[in-house]
Every structure is written in structure tokens, then in C-alpha cells.
Amino acid sequence: MKARLAASAALALGLALGSSGCAMLTYQATTEAYTPSDGIAANIGDLDVRNVLIVSDDGVDGNLIMTVVNTGEEDVSLGLQFGDGDSETLEVEVEAGESLVLGSDDEEPLLLEGIDTEPGSFLPVYFQYGDAEGVEKLVPVLDSSLPEYSSFAP
């Protein structure tokens, strides 16, 4: 009787460890931070740039869509330059403690002319302000075939 009880306990312990122990070694995807949208994100000093993407049907001109959040205590001017660096620098003013949405629904489009980038690819965009170190990000270029982007093409 004791042998049967000991064998049952050992079997139950083995099953419990075998069925739950693998979770200790499994990669947990929910612990990874990621951008859950079509756009990309960047942090530049006190500025958080979110959901950056470009909508272009012809690959020549594009509407830059993004949200910029200024977490600092001073107004800043965010500079953007795209492509190989020969484009003029676009300036976007962001007030202290405020967020600014560009290029979407009721907002004025931020038109990038001469992007020479086909929809479905990426355009390098350099973000920088003041003395903060700038960052270059590969921004996705999408077309307006999806319903959520149909009204954003230039």
C-alpha cells in the first residue's frame, strides 16, 4: 500500500514538474516592448515621436503622419530630414507638455515632396532638435489601399 502511494505521489510530482517546468525556459513575448501599429517610434531627448508612417500612392510625394509628445518644460522645434540628407529640413514646433498630431484626419498634411520611395518600402528620416542627439529611423511608406489610410494620400 505504501509503495503504491509513494509511486502515485512520484508520478504526480513528475507530471506537475514536466507540464509546468517548460514555462520557466520559454521565451515570454509579452515582456518585449514593441510598436503595436504600422508606424515606428523614436525617442529624442524630451520628445517622444510615435506612430510615424508615410502614405504615398505614387512614391513621389508622401503625407507624413505622426504624433509628437513634448515631455519637457520648454517649447522645442523638431527638425526632420528625409532620404539621403539632400532634402530641406522641415521644422515642427511642439509646445512644452503638449502633444501634436500631424498628417491625420483633421490635421494639415505634412507633405514630403520628392521622396522617390515606392509604397511597401522604407524611407530614412532623421529626427533632431536643439542639442539632443538626433536619430535616423526607417519609416514605412504605405499606400492608401487600406481603408484606414484611404483619406491620407496626398
C-alpha positions as CSV (number, residue, x, y, z in Angstrom):
1,M,0.0,0.0,0.0
2,K,2.8,2.4,0.9
3,A,4.6,1.6,-2.3
4,R,1.6,2.3,-4.4
5,L,1.1,5.6,-2.5
6,A,4.7,6.6,-3.0
7,A,4.6,5.7,-6.7
8,S,1.4,7.8,-7.2
9,A,3.0,10.7,-5.4
10,A,6.2,10.5,-7.5
11,L,4.1,10.2,-10.7
12,A,2.0,13.3,-9.7
13,L,5.1,15.3,-8.9
14,G,6.8,14.2,-12.2
15,L,3.7,15.3,-14.2
16,A,3.4,18.6,-12.4
17,L,7.1,19.4,-13.0
18,G,7.0,18.2,-16.6
19,S,3.9,20.1,-17.5
20,S,4.8,23.4,-15.8
21,G,8.6,23.4,-15.8
22,C,8.9,24.2,-19.5
23,A,7.3,27.6,-18.9
24,M,10.5,28.5,-16.9
25,L,12.6,28.2,-20.1
26,T,10.1,29.5,-22.6
27,Y,10.6,33.0,-24.1
28,Q,7.9,35.4,-22.9
29,A,6.9,37.6,-25.8
30,T,4.7,39.7,-23.6
31,T,7.7,41.1,-21.8
32,E,9.0,42.8,-25.0
33,A,8.1,46.4,-25.7
34,Y,7.1,47.0,-29.3
35,T,5.2,49.4,-31.5
36,P,1.7,47.9,-32.0
37,S,0.9,49.7,-35.2
38,D,2.0,50.2,-38.7
39,G,4.2,53.2,-37.8
40,I,7.5,53.4,-35.9
41,A,8.5,55.1,-32.7
42,A,11.6,57.2,-31.7
43,N,12.7,59.0,-28.5
44,I,14.8,62.1,-28.9
45,G,15.6,63.8,-25.7
46,D,12.3,65.2,-24.2
47,L,10.4,64.3,-27.4
48,D,8.5,61.0,-27.9
49,V,7.7,60.5,-31.6
50,R,5.0,57.9,-32.1
51,N,3.3,56.1,-35.0
52,V,5.4,57.6,-37.7
53,L,4.5,56.5,-41.2
54,I,4.2,57.9,-44.7
55,V,1.2,57.5,-47.0
56,S,2.0,57.7,-50.7
57,D,0.3,56.3,-53.8
58,D,2.8,57.4,-56.4
59,G,6.1,57.0,-54.5
60,V,7.0,60.6,-55.3
61,D,5.1,62.7,-52.7
62,G,4.0,61.5,-49.3
63,N,2.0,62.5,-46.3
64,L,4.0,62.2,-43.1
65,I,1.7,61.0,-40.2
66,M,3.0,61.1,-36.7
67,T,2.3,62.2,-33.1
68,V,5.0,64.1,-31.2
69,V,4.8,64.4,-27.4
70,N,7.0,67.0,-25.7
71,T,7.6,65.8,-22.1
72,G,9.9,68.7,-21.3
73,E,9.3,72.1,-19.8
74,E,10.4,74.1,-22.9
75,D,8.9,74.6,-26.3
76,V,11.1,72.9,-29.0
77,S,11.4,72.8,-32.7
78,L,11.7,69.3,-34.1
79,G,13.8,69.1,-37.3
80,L,13.1,66.4,-39.9
81,Q,15.2,65.5,-42.9
82,F,14.4,62.6,-45.2
83,G,16.2,60.5,-47.9
84,D,19.9,60.9,-48.4
85,G,20.1,64.1,-46.5
86,D,19.8,66.5,-49.5
87,S,16.2,67.4,-48.7
88,E,15.4,70.7,-46.9
89,T,14.9,70.4,-43.1
90,L,11.2,70.6,-42.1
91,E,10.6,72.2,-38.7
92,V,7.7,71.3,-36.4
93,E,7.0,73.4,-33.3
94,V,6.0,71.4,-30.2
95,E,4.9,73.3,-27.1
96,A,6.1,72.2,-23.6
97,G,4.0,69.4,-22.1
98,E,1.8,69.1,-25.2
99,S,1.3,66.5,-27.9
100,L,1.0,67.3,-31.6
101,V,-0.7,65.1,-34.2
102,L,0.4,65.7,-37.8
103,G,-1.0,64.5,-41.1
104,S,-4.1,62.6,-39.9
105,D,-7.8,63.2,-40.0
106,D,-8.5,66.9,-39.4
107,E,-4.8,67.9,-39.3
108,E,-3.0,69.7,-42.0
109,P,-0.9,67.2,-44.1
110,L,2.8,67.3,-43.6
111,L,3.8,66.8,-47.3
112,L,7.1,65.3,-48.2
113,E,7.9,66.1,-51.8
114,G,10.3,64.0,-53.9
115,I,10.6,61.0,-51.6
116,D,11.3,58.7,-54.5
117,T,10.3,55.7,-52.4
118,E,7.8,53.1,-53.5
119,P,4.9,52.1,-51.2
120,G,5.8,49.0,-49.3
121,S,9.4,50.1,-48.6
122,F,11.1,52.3,-46.1
123,L,12.3,55.9,-46.2
124,P,15.2,57.0,-43.9
125,V,14.0,60.0,-41.8
126,Y,16.4,61.9,-39.4
127,F,14.8,63.5,-36.3
128,Q,16.6,66.1,-34.3
129,Y,16.1,69.1,-32.0
130,G,18.3,71.5,-30.1
131,D,21.4,69.9,-28.6
132,A,19.7,66.5,-28.3
133,E,21.3,63.7,-30.3
134,G,19.2,63.0,-33.3
135,V,18.1,59.6,-34.6
136,E,17.6,58.2,-38.0
137,K,14.7,55.8,-38.4
138,L,13.4,53.8,-41.4
139,V,9.9,55.0,-41.8
140,P,7.4,52.7,-43.6
141,V,5.8,54.0,-46.8
142,L,2.3,52.7,-47.2
143,D,-0.3,53.3,-50.0
144,S,-3.9,54.3,-49.5
145,S,-5.4,50.9,-50.4
146,L,-6.2,50.1,-46.8
147,P,-9.4,51.7,-45.6
148,E,-7.8,53.3,-42.6
149,Y,-5.3,55.2,-44.9
150,S,-7.6,55.9,-47.9
151,S,-8.0,59.6,-47.0
152,F,-4.4,60.3,-46.2
153,A,-2.7,60.1,-49.6
154,P,-1.5,63.5,-51.0
